[in-house]
C-alpha cells in the first residue's frame, strides 16, 4: 500500500482483533442476562464500524468484562438507557447495580482506568497472546560432526574425481 502515515496507520488499525459484540434492540436482553454478575461496557455510537480505540478496550478486558457496541438507530435501547449524545459509553457493573455513564476525558487510558475503577475489574496486563517465533533448527554436536564428516568425504571424492578427470584428459 501507500507509504504515507495515514495509510500505514489505517493498515495497522485494520489488523486489530475485534472482540466487541454488536447489539441490536432484540439482542439486548439476552446480552444483559448472560452471566449477570459480569461487568459489561456498551458504546452507543452513530458509526457502523468499531473504532480502533474501542477494539483496544475490548482486548484490555478480554475474558473479564463484556464489551459491546450499539448503533444510534437502535431506538428502544437508546431510550432505555436515556442516551442523548453520541458517542456515549455506559458501564453496567454487574448484578443489580444501575448503569453508569462515562463523562470523562476522551482517550483509551482514561476510559480503561474509569472502567476498571467503577467495575472493580482490572484490565489484562498482557492481553495480547504472545506469538512465538519458529525455532530455527540448531544442529546438535552429533549432527555437526556428521555434517563435517560428509563435507570431508565430499572434498576427498572431489579430489579423486578431479584426478581421474585429469588422467583421462591427458590420455
C-alpha positions as CSV (number, residue, x, y, z in Angstrom):
1,X,0.0,0.0,0.0
2,X,0.9,3.7,0.0
3,X,3.9,4.7,2.2
4,X,2.2,7.6,3.9
5,X,1.5,8.0,7.6
6,X,-2.3,7.8,7.3
7,X,-2.2,4.7,5.0
8,X,0.2,2.9,7.4
9,X,-1.9,3.8,10.5
10,X,-5.1,2.6,8.7
11,X,-3.3,-0.7,7.8
12,X,-2.2,-1.3,11.3
13,X,-5.5,-0.4,12.8
14,X,-7.3,-2.8,10.4
15,X,-5.3,-5.7,11.9
16,X,-6.6,-5.1,15.5
17,X,-8.6,-8.1,16.6
18,X,-12.3,-7.2,17.2
19,X,-13.8,-8.7,20.4
20,X,-16.7,-6.2,20.5
21,X,-20.2,-7.6,20.4
22,X,-22.6,-5.8,18.1
23,X,-26.0,-5.5,19.6
24,X,-29.4,-4.7,18.3
25,X,-32.6,-4.0,20.3
26,X,-33.7,-7.6,20.1
27,X,-30.3,-8.9,21.4
28,X,-30.0,-6.6,24.5
29,X,-32.0,-8.6,26.9
30,X,-30.0,-11.8,26.3
31,X,-26.7,-9.9,26.4
32,X,-27.6,-8.4,29.8
33,X,-28.9,-11.7,31.3
34,X,-25.8,-13.6,30.1
35,X,-23.6,-14.0,33.1
36,X,-25.4,-11.3,35.0
37,X,-22.6,-10.8,37.6
38,X,-20.1,-9.9,34.9
39,X,-19.4,-6.2,34.2
40,X,-20.5,-5.0,30.7
41,X,-19.4,-1.9,28.9
42,X,-21.5,-0.6,26.0
43,X,-20.6,2.0,23.4
44,X,-23.5,3.9,21.9
45,X,-22.4,5.3,18.6
46,X,-23.7,6.7,15.3
47,X,-21.0,4.8,13.3
48,X,-21.5,1.5,11.7
49,X,-17.9,0.3,12.3
50,X,-15.9,-0.2,15.5
51,X,-13.2,2.3,16.1
52,X,-9.7,1.0,17.0
53,X,-9.8,2.6,20.5
54,X,-13.0,0.6,21.4
55,X,-11.4,-2.6,19.9
56,X,-8.4,-2.0,22.1
57,X,-10.6,-1.5,25.2
58,X,-12.2,-4.9,24.4
59,X,-8.8,-6.5,24.2
60,X,-7.8,-5.0,27.5
61,X,-10.8,-6.5,29.3
62,X,-10.9,-9.7,27.3
63,X,-12.3,-12.5,29.4
64,X,-13.2,-10.3,32.4
65,X,-15.7,-7.7,31.0
66,X,-18.0,-7.9,28.1
67,X,-17.7,-5.1,25.6
68,X,-20.4,-4.2,23.2
69,X,-21.5,-1.6,20.7
70,X,-25.0,-0.4,19.8
71,X,-25.7,1.9,16.9
72,X,-27.9,5.0,17.5
73,X,-30.6,3.6,15.2
74,X,-31.5,1.0,17.8
75,X,-34.1,3.3,19.3
76,X,-35.5,1.1,22.1
77,X,-32.1,0.5,23.6
78,X,-31.1,4.2,23.2
79,X,-34.3,5.3,25.0
80,X,-33.9,2.6,27.7
81,X,-30.5,4.0,28.7
82,X,-31.5,7.6,28.2
83,X,-28.7,8.3,25.7
84,X,-29.0,11.8,24.1
85,X,-25.5,12.3,22.6
86,X,-23.2,10.0,20.7
87,X,-20.7,8.5,21.3
88,X,-21.5,7.6,24.9
89,X,-20.1,4.7,27.0
90,X,-22.2,3.1,29.6
91,X,-20.9,0.6,32.2
92,X,-23.2,-2.0,33.8
93,X,-21.1,-3.1,36.8
94,X,-22.9,-6.4,37.2
95,X,-25.6,-7.9,39.4
96,X,-28.4,-5.5,40.2
97,X,-26.3,-2.3,40.0
98,X,-27.5,0.5,37.9
99,X,-25.7,1.6,34.7
100,X,-23.1,4.4,34.9
101,X,-22.5,6.8,32.1
102,X,-18.9,7.8,31.3
103,X,-18.3,11.6,31.2
104,X,-14.6,11.7,31.5
105,X,-11.8,12.6,29.1
106,X,-11.5,11.2,25.6
107,X,-8.8,8.6,25.1
108,X,-8.2,5.0,25.8
109,X,-6.2,5.3,29.0
110,X,-8.7,7.5,31.0
111,X,-11.5,5.2,29.8
112,X,-9.8,2.0,30.8
113,X,-8.9,3.5,34.2
114,X,-12.6,4.6,34.7
115,X,-14.0,1.2,33.7
116,X,-11.6,-0.6,36.0
117,X,-12.3,1.7,39.0
118,X,-16.1,1.6,38.5
119,X,-16.4,-2.1,37.7
120,X,-13.7,-3.5,40.1
121,X,-12.3,-5.4,37.1
122,X,-8.6,-4.9,36.3
123,X,-7.5,-4.8,32.7
124,X,-5.3,-7.6,31.5
125,X,-1.7,-6.8,31.9
126,X,-0.7,-8.6,28.7
127,X,-4.0,-9.3,26.9
128,X,-2.4,-10.0,23.5
129,X,-1.4,-13.6,23.0
130,X,2.3,-14.0,22.7
131,X,3.3,-15.4,19.4
132,X,6.4,-17.5,19.4
133,X,8.8,-17.2,16.6
134,X,9.5,-20.5,14.9
135,X,12.7,-22.0,16.3
136,X,15.5,-22.5,13.8
137,X,17.0,-25.9,13.6
138,X,20.0,-25.9,15.8
139,X,22.1,-28.9,15.0
140,X,23.5,-30.7,18.0
141,X,27.1,-31.8,18.2
142,X,26.4,-35.3,16.7
143,X,24.8,-33.6,13.6
144,X,27.6,-31.1,13.3
145,X,30.2,-34.0,13.4
146,X,28.2,-35.9,10.8
147,X,28.0,-32.8,8.6
148,X,31.7,-32.2,8.9
149,X,32.4,-35.8,8.1
150,X,30.2,-35.6,5.0
151,X,31.9,-32.4,3.9
152,X,35.3,-34.0,4.3
153,X,34.2,-37.1,2.3
154,X,32.8,-34.8,-0.4
155,X,36.1,-32.9,-0.7
156,X,38.1,-36.2,-0.8
157,X,35.7,-37.5,-3.5
158,X,36.1,-34.3,-5.4
159,X,39.9,-34.5,-5.4
160,X,39.7,-38.1,-6.5
161,X,37.3,-37.2,-9.3
162,X,39.5,-34.3,-10.4
163,X,42.5,-36.6,-10.5
164,X,40.7,-39.2,-12.6
165,X,39.4,-36.5,-15.0
166,X,42.9,-35.1,-15.3
167,X,44.4,-38.5,-16.2
168,X,41.6,-39.2,-18.7
169,X,42.1,-35.8,-20.3
170,X,45.9,-36.4,-20.5
171,X,45.2,-39.8,-22.2
